[in-house]
Structure formats: C-alpha cells, structure tokens
C-alpha cells in the first residue's frame, strides 16, 4: 500500500509516550505507533451502538455474578463456547 508522508505535532508528554512504546519493542518507529493508533480508532468507529451496549451488558452481568472457582483457562473455554454458539 502506498504511503503518504505527514507532519504532525505532539506534546512533550505524547512524545515521551510514543518513545516508550518503541522502547518496549512492539514498534520499530514513531510511524508504526501512529498507524496502529489510527487502525484502532477505525475499528472502534465501526462498532455499532448495539455492540457497545452488548459489551456493557456482559460486563455488568459478569460483575454481578461474583467470584468464580474456575481457572482462567476454564473461563476462556466457556467464553469461546458461548461465542461459537451465538455465531453458529
């Protein structure tokens, strides 16, 4: 995909944060950090209000259900089963 060169200005705090992201090794340069932020925003903008409300409802349900004796792996497996059942 062709690239277009852009010049942007950021605050000192934002610059420090971008540099910290690169230092973690997840990104090779500042452009990669900014492109990832744009991709994340594009994905978020595609979420519908119904999807967001479903996520909120699930979070509230989980919070109200209390603590579990299940392991993290068991919880993930149950979540995968529910997801597959909804989308089957």
N, CA and C atoms as an extended XYZ file, in Angstrom:
264
Properties=species:S:1:pos:R:3:atomname:S:1:resname:S:1:resid:I:1 pbc="F F F"
N         0.846       -1.169        0.000 N   UNK     1
C         0.000        0.000        0.000 CA  UNK     1
C         0.899        1.242        0.000 C   UNK     1
N         0.629        2.198       -0.887 N   UNK     2
C         1.477        3.396       -0.923 CA  UNK     2
C         1.340        4.227        0.344 C   UNK     2
N         2.402        4.884        0.712 N   UNK     3
C         2.423        5.712        1.919 CA  UNK     3
C         2.406        7.185        1.527 C   UNK     3
N         1.783        7.985        2.381 N   UNK     4
C         1.769        9.435        2.229 CA  UNK     4
C         2.490       10.016        3.427 C   UNK     4
N         3.428       10.880        3.195 N   UNK     5
C         4.200       11.475        4.289 CA  UNK     5
C         3.381       12.592        4.925 C   UNK     5
N         3.305       12.581        6.265 N   UNK     6
C         2.578       13.586        7.032 CA  UNK     6
C         3.511       14.160        8.088 C   UNK     6
N         3.266       15.389        8.443 N   UNK     7
C         3.993       16.018        9.536 CA  UNK     7
C         2.981       16.345       10.625 C   UNK     7
N         3.218       15.861       11.853 N   UNK     8
C         2.286       16.117       12.942 CA  UNK     8
C         3.030       16.724       14.121 C   UNK     8
N         2.285       17.391       14.979 N   UNK     9
C         2.853       17.953       16.204 CA  UNK     9
C         2.215       17.262       17.395 C   UNK     9
N         3.027       16.949       18.392 N   UNK    10
C         2.532       16.320       19.615 CA  UNK    10
C         3.115       17.053       20.809 C   UNK    10
N         2.487       16.872       21.955 N   UNK    11
C         3.007       17.476       23.178 CA  UNK    11
C         4.243       16.703       23.643 C   UNK    11
N         4.990       17.280       24.565 N   UNK    12
C         6.148       16.581       25.128 CA  UNK    12
C         5.725       15.268       25.779 C   UNK    12
N         4.601       15.291       26.480 N   UNK    13
C         4.103       14.085       27.142 CA  UNK    13
C         3.752       13.015       26.112 C   UNK    13
N         3.105       13.404       25.024 N   UNK    14
C         2.768       12.448       23.975 CA  UNK    14
C         4.019       11.892       23.313 C   UNK    14
N         5.003       12.760       23.101 N   UNK    15
C         6.266       12.321       22.511 CA  UNK    15
C         6.948       11.286       23.402 C   UNK    15
N         6.931       11.525       24.694 N   UNK    16
C         7.528       10.571       25.645 CA  UNK    16
C         6.793        9.239       25.594 C   UNK    16
N         5.477        9.298       25.502 N   UNK    17
C         4.685        8.066       25.444 CA  UNK    17
C         4.992        7.291       24.174 C   UNK    17
N         5.069        7.984       23.042 N   UNK    18
C         5.390        7.317       21.772 CA  UNK    18
C         6.763        6.654       21.865 C   UNK    18
N         7.735        7.354       22.392 N   UNK    19
C         9.081        6.788       22.533 CA  UNK    19
C         9.079        5.577       23.459 C   UNK    19
N         8.278        5.633       24.515 N   UNK    20
C         8.185        4.493       25.435 CA  UNK    20
C         7.594        3.278       24.729 C   UNK    20
N         6.640        3.510       23.831 N   UNK    21
C         6.054        2.398       23.078 CA  UNK    21
C         7.100        1.734       22.189 C   UNK    21
N         7.956        2.524       21.598 N   UNK    22
C         9.024        1.990       20.748 CA  UNK    22
C        10.029        1.216       21.593 C   UNK    22
N        10.344        1.734       22.777 N   UNK    23
C        11.309        1.075       23.664 CA  UNK    23
C        10.838       -0.292       24.128 C   UNK    23
N         9.509       -0.525       24.154 N   UNK    24
C         9.009       -1.840       24.548 CA  UNK    24
C         9.324       -2.898       23.505 C   UNK    24
N         9.643       -2.454       22.290 N   UNK    25
C         9.949       -3.399       21.220 CA  UNK    25
C         8.747       -3.762       20.375 C   UNK    25
N         7.568       -3.258       20.718 N   UNK    26
C         6.373       -3.576       19.941 CA  UNK    26
C         6.322       -2.810       18.623 C   UNK    26
N         7.048       -1.714       18.548 N   UNK    27
C         7.045       -0.873       17.361 CA  UNK    27
C         8.478       -0.540       16.980 C   UNK    27
N         8.710       -0.391       15.691 N   UNK    28
C        10.051       -0.078       15.227 CA  UNK    28
C        10.330        1.403       15.116 C   UNK    28
N         9.259        2.194       14.953 N   UNK    29
C         9.449        3.631       14.811 CA  UNK    29
C         8.150        4.367       15.141 C   UNK    29
N         8.226        5.680       15.129 N   UNK    30
C         7.078        6.505       15.501 CA  UNK    30
C         5.898        6.322       14.545 C   UNK    30
N         6.198        6.167       13.262 N   UNK    31
C         5.127        5.987       12.281 CA  UNK    31
C         4.294        4.740       12.578 C   UNK    31
N         4.948        3.667       12.981 N   UNK    32
C         4.224        2.440       13.311 CA  UNK    32
C         3.273        2.669       14.481 C   UNK    32
N         3.703        3.432       15.474 N   UNK    33
C         2.855        3.721       16.629 CA  UNK    33
C         1.619        4.493       16.179 C   UNK    33
N         1.826        5.534       15.400 N   UNK    34
C         0.707        6.363       14.955 CA  UNK    34
C        -0.236        5.565       14.055 C   UNK    34
N         0.294        4.761       13.140 N   UNK    35
C        -0.568        3.951       12.267 CA  UNK    35
C        -1.412        2.973       13.081 C   UNK    35
N        -0.820        2.373       14.116 N   UNK    36
C        -1.577        1.447       14.969 CA  UNK    36
C        -2.712        2.178       15.687 C   UNK    36
N        -2.446        3.377       16.180 N   UNK    37
C        -3.496        4.154       16.842 CA  UNK    37
C        -4.625        4.473       15.873 C   UNK    37
N        -4.283        4.799       14.636 N   UNK    38
C        -5.312        5.080       13.632 CA  UNK    38
C        -6.125        3.834       13.347 C   UNK    38
N        -5.458        2.678       13.192 N   UNK    39
C        -6.190        1.418       12.944 CA  UNK    39
C        -7.149        1.115       14.083 C   UNK    39
N        -6.685        1.274       15.318 N   UNK    40
C        -7.547        1.011       16.483 CA  UNK    40
C        -8.770        1.916       16.470 C   UNK    40
N        -8.574        3.173       16.141 N   UNK    41
C        -9.686        4.130       16.095 CA  UNK    41
C       -10.663        3.760       14.985 C   UNK    41
N       -10.144        3.340       13.834 N   UNK    42
C       -11.010        2.937       12.731 CA  UNK    42
C       -11.873        1.740       13.126 C   UNK    42
N       -11.294        0.788       13.818 N   UNK    43
C       -12.048       -0.379       14.281 CA  UNK    43
C       -13.111        0.052       15.272 C   UNK    43
N       -12.741        0.907       16.213 N   UNK    44
C       -13.690        1.374       17.229 CA  UNK    44
C       -14.867        2.108       16.592 C   UNK    44
N       -14.607        2.884       15.549 N   UNK    45
C       -15.673        3.629       14.888 CA  UNK    45
C       -16.649        2.715       14.158 C   UNK    45
N       -16.210        1.500       13.841 N   UNK    46
C       -17.083        0.547       13.152 CA  UNK    46
C       -18.021       -0.178       14.109 C   UNK    46
N       -17.738       -0.090       15.414 N   UNK    47
C       -18.604       -0.743       16.392 CA  UNK    47
C       -19.944       -0.022       16.430 C   UNK    47
N       -20.990       -0.800       16.401 N   UNK    48
C       -22.319       -0.205       16.428 CA  UNK    48
C       -22.746        0.040       17.871 C   UNK    48
N       -23.691        0.953       18.069 N   UNK    49
C       -24.202        1.163       19.430 CA  UNK    49
C       -24.729       -0.128       20.057 C   UNK    49
N       -25.314       -1.009       19.249 N   UNK    50
C       -25.827       -2.274       19.783 CA  UNK    50
C       -24.691       -3.152       20.290 C   UNK    50
N       -23.572       -3.179       19.573 N   UNK    51
C       -22.420       -3.968       20.014 CA  UNK    51
C       -21.850       -3.409       21.315 C   UNK    51
N       -21.769       -2.107       21.390 N   UNK    52
C       -21.243       -1.470       22.598 CA  UNK    52
C       -22.162       -1.753       23.779 C   UNK    52
N       -23.470       -1.681       23.554 N   UNK    53
C       -24.425       -1.965       24.636 CA  UNK    53
C       -24.335       -3.428       25.061 C   UNK    53
N       -24.121       -4.334       24.121 N   UNK    54
C       -23.976       -5.754       24.453 CA  UNK    54
C       -22.727       -5.980       25.312 C   UNK    54
N       -21.662       -5.288       24.987 N   UNK    55
C       -20.438       -5.399       25.784 CA  UNK    55
C       -20.679       -4.869       27.194 C   UNK    55
N       -21.343       -3.724       27.292 N   UNK    56
C       -21.641       -3.160       28.614 CA  UNK    56
C       -22.499       -4.120       29.435 C   UNK    56
N       -23.515       -4.690       28.795 N   UNK    57
C       -24.405       -5.613       29.494 CA  UNK    57
C       -23.629       -6.838       29.985 C   UNK    57
N       -22.733       -7.341       29.152 N   UNK    58
C       -21.931       -8.506       29.546 CA  UNK    58
C       -21.010       -8.169       30.720 C   UNK    58
N       -20.438       -6.973       30.695 N   UNK    59
C       -19.582       -6.558       31.805 CA  UNK    59
C       -20.377       -6.441       33.110 C   UNK    59
N       -21.562       -5.867       33.023 N   UNK    60
C       -22.410       -5.735       34.213 CA  UNK    60
C       -22.813       -7.112       34.722 C   UNK    60
N       -23.201       -8.000       33.808 N   UNK    61
C       -23.582       -9.361       34.203 CA  UNK    61
C       -22.420      -10.064       34.897 C   UNK    61
N       -21.230       -9.930       34.326 N   UNK    62
C       -20.056      -10.565       34.925 CA  UNK    62
C       -19.741      -10.003       36.294 C   UNK    62
N       -19.857       -8.695       36.422 N   UNK    63
C       -19.587       -8.057       37.710 CA  UNK    63
C       -20.586       -8.506       38.768 C   UNK    63
N       -21.836       -8.653       38.385 N   UNK    64
C       -22.876       -9.035       39.330 CA  UNK    64
C       -22.856      -10.526       39.667 C   UNK    64
N       -22.188      -11.322       38.832 N   UNK    65
C       -22.184      -12.766       39.066 CA  UNK    65
C       -21.243      -13.173       40.192 C   UNK    65
N       -20.372      -12.266       40.617 N   UNK    66
C       -19.485      -12.570       41.735 CA  UNK    66
C       -18.231      -13.301       41.301 C   UNK    66
N       -17.564      -13.905       42.274 N   UNK    67
C       -16.313      -14.589       42.031 CA  UNK    67
C       -16.559      -16.016       41.550 C   UNK    67
N       -15.558      -16.590       40.895 N   UNK    68
C       -15.658      -17.933       40.348 CA  UNK    68
C       -14.537      -18.805       40.894 C   UNK    68
N       -14.822      -20.087       41.013 N   UNK    69
C       -13.798      -21.050       41.399 CA  UNK    69
C       -13.104      -21.632       40.172 C   UNK    69
N       -13.553      -21.238       38.981 N   UNK    70
C       -12.980      -21.748       37.734 CA  UNK    70
C       -11.608      -21.125       37.482 C   UNK    70
N       -10.775      -21.857       36.751 N   UNK    71
C        -9.477      -21.322       36.360 CA  UNK    71
C        -9.679      -20.360       35.186 C   UNK    71
N        -8.661      -19.590       34.894 N   UNK    72
C        -8.734      -18.667       33.756 CA  UNK    72
C        -8.958      -19.444       32.467 C   UNK    72
N        -8.281      -20.577       32.317 N   UNK    73
C        -8.455      -21.398       31.113 CA  UNK    73
C        -9.899      -21.901       30.988 C   UNK    73
N       -10.494      -22.293       32.090 N   UNK    74
C       -11.886      -22.753       32.062 CA  UNK    74
C       -12.835      -21.613       31.683 C   UNK    74
N       -12.560      -20.445       32.203 N   UNK    75
C       -13.401      -19.287       31.878 CA  UNK    75
C       -13.288      -18.958       30.396 C   UNK    75
N       -12.067      -18.956       29.861 N   UNK    76
C       -11.886      -18.675       28.433 CA  UNK    76
C       -12.596      -19.725       27.580 C   UNK    76
N       -12.501      -20.980       27.950 N   UNK    77
C       -13.140      -22.044       27.173 CA  UNK    77
C       -14.658      -21.864       27.162 C   UNK    77
N       -15.235      -21.534       28.302 N   UNK    78
C       -16.677      -21.287       28.373 CA  UNK    78
C       -17.060      -20.093       27.505 C   UNK    78
N       -16.231      -19.067       27.517 N   UNK    79
C       -16.484      -17.883       26.691 CA  UNK    79
C       -16.430      -18.238       25.216 C   UNK    79
N       -15.456      -19.046       24.823 N   UNK    80
C       -15.353      -19.471       23.418 CA  UNK    80
C       -16.586      -20.276       23.010 C   UNK    80
N       -17.044      -21.157       23.880 N   UNK    81
C       -18.246      -21.961       23.584 CA  UNK    81
C       -19.458      -21.062       23.377 C   UNK    81
N       -19.619      -20.083       24.256 N   UNK    82
C       -20.755      -19.154       24.131 CA  UNK    82
C       -20.668      -18.372       22.823 C   UNK    82
N       -19.471      -17.930       22.489 N   UNK    83
C       -19.274      -17.153       21.276 CA  UNK    83
C       -19.602      -17.996       20.033 C   UNK    83
N       -19.109      -19.244       20.028 N   UNK    84
C       -19.391      -20.131       18.885 CA  UNK    84
C       -20.883      -20.417       18.766 C   UNK    84
N       -21.545      -20.594       19.903 N   UNK    85
C       -22.980      -20.882       19.889 CA  UNK    85
C       -23.780      -19.699       19.330 C   UNK    85
N       -23.358      -18.490       19.663 N   UNK    86
C       -24.056      -17.290       19.179 CA  UNK    86
C       -23.856      -17.104       17.676 C   UNK    86
N       -22.706      -17.508       17.164 N   UNK    87
C       -22.361      -17.234       15.768 CA  UNK    87
C       -22.456      -18.488       14.897 C   UNK    87
N       -23.113      -19.505       15.405 N   UNK    88
C       -23.247      -20.758       14.612 CA  UNK    88
C       -24.463      -20.696       13.716 C   UNK    88
